[in-house]
Amino acid sequence: MTVRDCRETLREKLQSENPSVAIQEFVIRLRDSGKNQQFVEDLLQSEMDECRALKNEEAWDAMADAMDFVVGWCPPSKKLF
């Protein structure tokens, strides 16, 4: 899956009923397919920057929720990497 594909999928996940959960599930899929933590962090950060520029707070929050689980700002049992 290319970066472009990942970005498109993230944008699709933002349209789901529960974007935070959908994005976290996608991050797990990326991890399980062999993408490393740095790849996922860079992907999420890029999308968060775009959400901020577009003043889309809801989308930014969903990305930030997923980022917390990627970088470990969560209970150890919830950390994804």
C-alpha positions in Angstrom: 0.0 0.0 0.0 1.5 3.3 -1.1 1.4 6.5 1.0 -1.2 7.9 -1.4 -3.4 4.8 -0.9 -3.0 5.2 2.9 -4.0 8.8 2.8 -7.0 8.1 0.7 -8.0 5.3 3.1 -7.6 7.6 6.1 -9.9 10.2 4.4 -12.5 7.4 3.8 -12.2 6.4 7.5 -13.0 10.0 8.5 -16.4 9.6 6.9 -17.3 6.5 9.0 -19.7 6.6 11.9 -16.9 6.4 14.4 -13.8 7.9 12.7 -11.5 7.4 15.7 -12.1 3.7 15.9 -12.0 3.3 12.1 -8.6 5.0 12.0 -7.2 2.9 14.8 -8.4 -0.3 13.1 -6.6 0.9 9.9 -3.4 1.7 11.8 -3.5 -1.9 13.2 -3.9 -3.2 9.6 -0.9 -1.1 8.5 1.2 -2.4 11.4 0.2 -6.0 10.7 1.0 -5.6 7.1 4.6 -4.6 8.0 4.5 -0.8 8.1 6.7 0.5 10.9 5.9 3.1 13.6 7.7 5.9 11.8 5.7 5.4 8.6 2.4 5.5 10.6 3.5 8.5 12.6 4.5 10.4 9.5 1.3 9.5 7.7 -0.9 10.6 10.6 1.1 13.8 11.2 0.7 14.7 7.6 -3.0 14.3 7.7 -3.2 16.1 11.1 -1.4 19.1 9.5 -3.8 19.1 6.6 -6.8 18.9 9.0 -5.4 21.8 11.0 -4.9 23.9 7.8 -8.6 23.1 6.8 -9.7 23.9 10.3 -11.4 20.5 10.5 -11.2 20.0 14.3 -13.2 16.8 14.3 -10.9 15.1 11.8 -7.9 16.3 13.6 -9.2 14.9 16.9 -9.7 11.5 15.3 -6.2 11.5 13.9 -4.8 12.6 17.2 -6.6 9.8 19.0 -4.9 7.3 16.8 -1.6 9.0 17.1 -1.8 8.6 20.9 -2.0 4.8 20.5 0.9 4.9 18.0 3.4 6.9 20.1 2.3 5.4 23.4 0.4 8.2 25.1 -2.1 5.7 26.4 -2.1 2.7 28.8 0.7 0.3 27.9 -1.8 -2.4 27.0 -3.3 -0.1 24.3 0.0 0.9 22.6 0.1 -0.3 19.0 3.8 -0.3 18.4 
